[in-house]
């Protein structure tokens, strides 16, 4: 039977707080957009989960763990990964670095990194943490990353902690959604209570050709 220790309980509560809804990120904007159509709470939050699942959003911690596992298995060294990430012709992508809002070091990453070691003291050291800290060390001393303010974000360490706690990878995004759900609920309720709220309708500007001649299908 799985026993939840106080250290793990405290760590998970802190992680939920760190993952709380803040500003109009992709999933929160999705909840508001769907909710503005007067869709019910479940449909609106389900749409938010779908947005959160993407590897560039809430699914990033899954990508980080899979990347660290490949490095740990001997695929690429941390140094080679950093070099590959700087090469725009290389398909390799370094997950867990950079943030659309936090242009300096993600403050949540600093907190969650310490939480990782608190959890490891109970669960045992996750060998992936050594790979992660080495990647961070190299990146923070590399002019390419420093000049572009590409620092580790909250996703860089969260997956390693979830893994140490015994959560399967498929549950990582679920855990992210649990932390973000109170904010989604508040956003949806705000829509519901606002009599001035209208359905979301982003406008777009067409920048294509003003005129194009018709070309018969057999000549295209």
Secondary structure, DSSP 4 states (H G I P E B T S, - for coil): -----HHHHHHHHHHHHHTS--SS-HHHHHHHHHHTTT--HHHHHHHHHHHHTSTTTTTHHHHHHHHHHHHHTTSS-HHHHHHHHH-TTS----TTB--SS--S--HHHHHHHHHHHHHHHHH---THHHHHHHHHHHHHT-HHHHHTT--B-THHHHHHHHHHHT--GGGHHHHHHHHHHHHHHHHHHHHHH-TT-----------S-S------GGG-
